[in-house]
Amino acid sequence: MSKGKLEQDKRNYKVYIHFTSEENGKIKQYADACGLSVSELLRQICMGYVPQPKPEKEFWELLKMLYEVHEIFKMCVFFYPMAIETCKGIEDFIINLQKIYTAPRKIDVDEWIRKGEN
């Protein structure tokens, strides 16, 4: 990575925001629910991502069970080759669940800025 790129990526700017007590409590609660610091939460929003709260433990238990079912189907592939399709379906389902419930949603910040300029 070039020195110019490292300089560009440095966080050289501080932003001071004044919150009411209620606003401060809410932003801290939201950041905590997402497993982020307030600074990281605001950075992600600024870059067009809306973080999601961490899923409940039941979500992770469900994924663990799906992985266990997946492993059972994998063991069946030798005897029943079509089980590979079921494995692929379970894998896709797990990936989709993780995207839906854990990945930040992308928003088009530039579009919002353009709309605000009108």
VENDATA-V525370 format. One record per pair of residues at least 4 apart in sequence whose C-alpha atoms are under 7 Angstrom apart, sorted by the first residue. I is the first residue (numbers start at 1). J is the second residue. If there is no record, write none. Layout:
# VENDATA-V525370
i j
I J
I J
This chain:
# VENDATA-V525370
i j
1 5
2 6
3 7
4 8
5 9
6 10
19 23
19 24
20 24
21 25
22 26
23 27
24 28
25 29
26 30
27 31
27 38
28 32
28 38
29 33
30 34
31 35
31 36
31 37
31 38
31 41
32 36
32 37
33 53
33 54
34 51
34 52
34 53
34 54
35 54
36 40
36 41
37 41
38 42
39 43
40 44
41 45
42 46
43 47
44 48
44 49
44 50
45 49
45 50
48 106
48 107
48 108
48 109
49 104
49 105
49 106
49 107
50 104
50 105
50 106
51 104
51 105
52 102
52 103
52 104
54 102
55 59
55 101
55 102
57 61
58 62
59 63
60 64
61 65
62 66
63 67
63 94
64 68
65 69
66 70
67 71
68 72
69 73
70 74
70 87
70 90
71 75
72 76
73 77
73 83
73 87
74 84
74 87
76 80
76 83
77 81
77 82
77 83
77 84
83 87
84 88
85 89
86 90
87 91
88 92
89 93
90 94
91 95
92 96
93 97
94 98
95 99
96 100
97 101
98 102
98 103
99 103
108 112
109 113
110 114
111 115
112 116
113 117
114 118
